[in-house]
Amino acid sequence: MAKSDKKKLSKDERLSALGSVRRAKSALPKQKPENPKNTGAAAPKFAELPGFKEIRLQKAAADLLQIKNPFFRAHDGRAGATTQIDGETYLNFSSYDYLGLNGHRKVQEAAKAAVDHYGISASASRVVAGERVIHTELEQLIAQMHGVESSVAFVSGHATNVTSIGQLMQPEDLIVHDSYIHNSIVTGAKLSGAVRQSFPHNNLDALENVLELRAHKHPRTLIVVEGVYSMDGDFPDLPRLIEIKKKYGAWLMVDEAHSIGILGKTGRGIAEHFQIDPTDVDIWMGTFSKTLAGCGGYIAGCSDLVDYLKLTASGFVFSVGIAPPIAAAVCEAIRLMEAEPHRVEAVQSNGKYFLKKAQAAGLDTGVSQGCAVVPIMVGDSLKATVLAARLLDRGLNALPIIYPAVPEKSARLRFFITSEHTKAQLDQAVELMNDEMANYDSNPVSIQQVMSA
């Protein structure tokens, strides 16, 4: 395990770090620049973009506290239940390879065989010359997995939501989504130009109130929720959502990025978990980058929906087709999920075990239901960042989720639990987290404290 080699800052080093904070504050303009009106006028600086000042201040504050940037940290190889960073081995809770399929021999062999047969790239948009047999195979497997007629695969999970919602909804329409919804859905809603309103997290009474007041004013209404919420590890009441969408004549879209492989007896997601007819949901969305060991995303549903998106969604029509080796790997991952149900059983058991152990230790797990995503709520962003750094020093890799990804007082360390984790590893993670939380609470860190030292 990696060990800490930090030393106490000398007075000169503290003054130097303080200077970097002051320079970060003073280096940026105090007011918005005027748009250049004359030919030859200087173009605006990128450092004047919104949020750039905050980025510099955060980096300067981290330097002052001797905290290395927890993001963009390079791993030496595959990241599973353990990972290697700079040659050191760490317990790893920051990767969402939920069923351990990313390193499965059959998945790797499928990708290698596809490289030999197709090459690396589809080399064109699928509409023109990029269509491959493996794409058809992939989309058939996705549709079967969800129990619907058809599906379409995109090269990016984020772009799947952006381009699909942006194409399906129009400025006169209404989009109502959970307040904890993923950025890609909000971005797609903005692109569409439709009226957008959120409702409090998993508060379906509030959702119904919004629809009662507004749905009749719009030609089309779309309700969007997640199968498992990626920051919080809980899920919605799908049967009631279906009742509500039928009552108000709305479309219902469920983003299953984090619920495929996690929910349901065989990992088919939230419809299997609740034992409902999957065709009662109008739009199923999912990604390949979590359980399915690839990269990209998909929309599944009726054939009319899929046919429409294949011919009109800009993120599909004007994008290269998904790389054949990735498509082949995902096909094999879907087959393995069905053929090796012990993986689904293991991740579900591990998620519940970790949640129970964390709660028994007095750690705040928020609203998580142990669905492979378990946040440890810590409060402010500085505390989350310091805790993550200290845990890394003790051999545990769990990343902080800080503002603006979550509200400032809702910062957390997020633990992704997989089928590969052992009970001993889960116990150790809870013990280390509990120790460092107690250490921090007994001697809190603040920038003001360090600056005045």
Disulfide bonds with the S-S distance in Angstrom:
none
